Amino acid sequence: MIVKSFEMNKINNYKCSFFLVYGHNDGLKNEITKKYFTDKFKGEILRYEEKEILENKLDFFNGILSKSFFDEKKLFIVSRVTDKLNDLIEEVLEKEVKDITILLNATNLEKKSKLRRLFEKNKNTICIPVYEDNLQSLSIIARDFFRINKIAISQEIINLLIERSRGDRGNLQNELGKIQSYLKTNKSIGPEEILKLTDLAENYNVSELLDSCLNKNSKKTIHILNENNFSLEDCILMIRSFATKVKRLHKIHSEFNKNKNLDYVISSYKPPIFWKEKDIIKNQVKKNNLKQIEEMIFQTNEIELLIKKNSANALNIISDFIINASKEVSN
């Protein structure tokens, strides 16, 4: 059955132990996972990547079927899920195992997806689609935060905060956390304080590097990589910032294919695009076709996983990826 993200408070009304949350809004998915699953769960929490399960299905089955000596209940959280896991999930459903909860986390799943259809139609499973945030939904989050903290705030400051967060719910929550700490010793906050407290979602060097990459300027891309000493944290920032940029580029390119007016698409994009970025994005649309963009979106998921598993080699991994992405590809 389908439960919308804003209806999550109803899930306790359904006696279901299998959940699928899918979509590109990682901030909202993380929020759902924490608020409705991990924070309230009393038992053993096990986390997997789909790849780990497919490489060793027996261990996964044993983990599901075996009882824990210390914990009666188990929560299995599986990330980066695709249709490859469909048959295995059907097997687990048939066994009707008690005292387990399985939460599957996927990116976008098409309507024809076997896994999505399984969770939508089965009365014992819940499918939770999440959609990308817009200016309105992020404004509500920010306004609620200031209302709860009894801080008078203007829409101008809220817009500034969303702008600094690059329209990402996860970034916005991080910035609100900084403001929360500030408010412990201060009764008010203004634009100047927000500028000092909050950071852009990516630093200048990373932003310039990724824009050069998507503009297919290999020479400048390599130069920036050679001129900076990026840390492991920078590598993670780079791949997440890259993912944000290519997802935005994908939406713009898709809209441009529909109405053929690139200036209008960029000007009407929400959250608003800085005027300094507009020409850069125009060039990126011309340099990358939809197939290339979709491939890059897919690759970013793999690269982030590789970086986390091989932290000592993180810079080489991300550098190779960015250099390859910066190369011109014939359409």
N, C-alpha and C positions, 0 to 999 in steps of 0.2 A: 504494500500500500504506500501511497505518497503522503508525506507530511512536509509541509513547507517550513522553512527555517524559522519563520516568526510564530509557528505553531508548536515549537519544541516543548513547551510546558505541558503539552497534551500527551507526550509519549508514554508517560506512566500509566495512562488509561488503557494502553494496549499491552497485552501480554506477549511481547516480542523480545527476542534476544539477538536478532540479526539486523544490523543497520548498515546502510550504504549511504555515505555522504559524498556527493560529487559536484564538481564545478571548479572554476579558476580562482575563487575568492578564498585564498589560503588563510587570511586573517579571520574570516567568519568561521571557516572550518575548524581552526584552532580554538576559537571561542566556544563553539558547540562541543568539541571534544572535551575541553576542560570543564565547562559549566555543567554539562549534562551527563558526563561519563566519568572522567578521572577524579574530579573533586569529590564526588559523592560515592565513589566505589569503595567498598570495604572488602578487600580480597587481593589476589595476586594480579598484577597488570603485566602483560607480556606484549612486546612490540616487535613487529616484523616488517620487512620489506617483501613485496610480492615475490621478487627474485629469490629470496632466501627460501620461501615456502616451496616454490616450483623446483628448486634444486634438491630439496629434501622433504618431500611430502610426508614420509613416514614419521619423521620427528614432529611435524605439525599435528598429525593425527594423534600421535601418542600424547602430546601435550593437551589436546582437547579431551581425550578419553580418560586420561589418568587423573585420579583425585589427588589434590595436594594435601600433605599431612597437616600443614599449618593453616591453609586457607581453603574454605569450602567453595568459594566462588572464584572464577577467573575471568578477566577481561582481556580479550585479544584485540589489539589494534594493528591493522595491516595497512601500510602506506603504499602509494603508487600502484594502485590496483587497476587491472585491465580485464578484458574478457577472458584472458588466459586462466583466470582463477574460477571461472564460472562452474565448470564440471566438478571441481573439488568442493565448492560451496554447496552444490546440490547434494553431494554425497554426505556432507556434514548435516545438512538439513534433514535428510532421510533418517539419520541415526537418532534424532530427537534427544540429543545430549542435554542433560539438565545442569544447572549451576554454572553455565558459561554465557558470556556476552561477547559477540563478535562485531567489531566496528571496522568497516572497510572504508578507506579514504582514496578517492579517485579524482583525477582531473576531469576534463569534459568527457562525457559519454554520449555518443549519438543515440538517437531514438531507436535505431536498429540494434543497439548493444544488447547482447544476450544477458549480461549481468544486470543491466538496468531494467530490462523487461522482467527478469526473475524477481527482483526486489519490488518492482511496482505492482506486479500481479499476485504475488504470493501473500496470503493473509497473515502469515507468520513472520514476515519481514517488513522492514520500514525503509523506504527510499527518501533521502533528504537532498533535494537539489538546492544548491546555493548559487546565487547570482552576484556578479560584480557590483561593488558599491558605486553609488553615484554621489554627486554633490549633496543631494538632499539627505540621503541616509547617513552620510558622514557628519553632516551638520547636526542631525538629531543626536548622534552619539556625543558630539562635543557640547551641545546645549544641555543635554541631560547631565553631563559631568559637572558643568558649572552651576547648574540649578541645584544639584545635590550638595555641592560645596558652598552654596549660598554666595556665589560670586557674580556680581553684575557684569555682563560681558556684551560687547557689541557684535553685530554680524560681521563687521569688518575684521575683528580679531579672530572670529571663528573661521572666516575665509582664509585668513593668513595662516592659521594653524593647519588647515586642510592642505593648503598650498605647500607648506613646509613638509607635510607628510606624503606628498606626491600622490594623494588620492588613495592611499592604501590603509585599510583598517588596522592592520598590524602595526604599521608605523605610527598611526594616529594614537593608538593605545599606548605605545611606548612614550610618545611625547606628552600625553596626558598624565602618565606616571611621573614624569619629571616635574610637571606643574603641581601634581599632588604633593610631592616632596617639598616644593617651594612654598606651598600654601600652609604647611605646618608651622612656619615661622613668619608668614606674611598674610595680611588680611585682604590684599588686592593685588591685581596683576594687570599690566598694560602691554601694548605692542612691543615696547622696547625690551621688557623683561622676557616676553615670549621669544623674541629674536635671539636673545642671549641664551635662553634655556634650551630651545629646540634646535635640532640640526636638520639640514637637508637629508633626504633619504639616502643620498650618495654624496661623497665629497667631490670637489672639482676635478681632481685628476681622474677619478673613476668615471665620472660623467663624460669627460672629454674623451677618455679612452674608448668607452662603449659607443659614443656617437661616431668616432672615427672608424670603428669597426663596422658599424651598420651603414656607414657611408662608403664602405669598401675602399677605405684609404689605408692600405696595408702598411705603407711606409710610415705614416704618422702613428698608426697603432703600435708598430714595433718600437718606434722611438719612445713613446710614452711608457711602454713596458720596461724598456731598458733604463729609462731615466728615474724610475721610482722603485723604492724598496717596499713592496707590498707585503703585509703580514698575513697570517692565516685568516684573521678576522676580515681583512681587506678582500681576500679571495672569496670568502662566503658572501660578503657584501657585493662583490662584482657579479657573481653568478645570479644572485637574487635581483640586483638592479637590472642586469641584462634581461632576466625573465620578465620584469615589469615593462621594460622598454619594448621588447618584441611582442608582448601581448597587446600593448597599446598600438604598436605598428600594425598588428594583424587586424584590429578593429577598424583602424583608419583605412587600411588598404581594402578591407571588405566593403566598407561604405563607399569608398571611392569607385570601386568596380560597379556599384549599383547606380550612382548618379553622375559620375564622371566630373564632378566639380570638387577638386581637391581643396581649394581655398575654403569653400563652404564647410567641408567635412572637418577640416582642422579648426576653423573658427568656432564651430558649434560643438566641438568635442567637450565632454564633461569628465573629470574636472578640467577647467580651462587650461590651455597650453600657453606658456609664456611666449610673448611675441618674439623673443630672442631664439626660441626653439623652432618656430614655424618653418623657416627656410631649411633648417637642418632636417626636419621630418619630411618635408617635401622631397628632398634629395634621397632620403632613405626609402621612401615609397617607390621612387624611380629605380633605385639600385637593387631592390629586393622584390621578387614576386611572392605570391601567397604560398606557393609550395615550399620555397626556401624558408619563409618565415615560420611556417608550421613545423618544418624539420628542426629549426633552431629551438622552438618552444619545447619540442620533445627532447632534444639533446640537453637542454638546461637541467631537466630533472635528473638525467643520468650523471651529468657532471657534478652536481651538488652532492650526490650520493658518493661519487668517487672521491671528492675532496674530503668529505667527512671520514671516509674509510682510510684515506692515505694522506693524513695531514702533513706529514713530512715532505710529501711531493706535491702539495696543493698548488703552489705557484706554477710549477711546470705543467700541471694538468690544465689549469685555467688559461695559462699563456698559450698553450697549443690550441686550445679550443677557440680562443679569441682571434688568434692569428689566422686559423683556417676559416673562421667565419668572415674575416675581413677581405678574403680573396674574391675577386670578381668571378662569377659563375655565369656561363652563357645560358640564356633563357631558351 
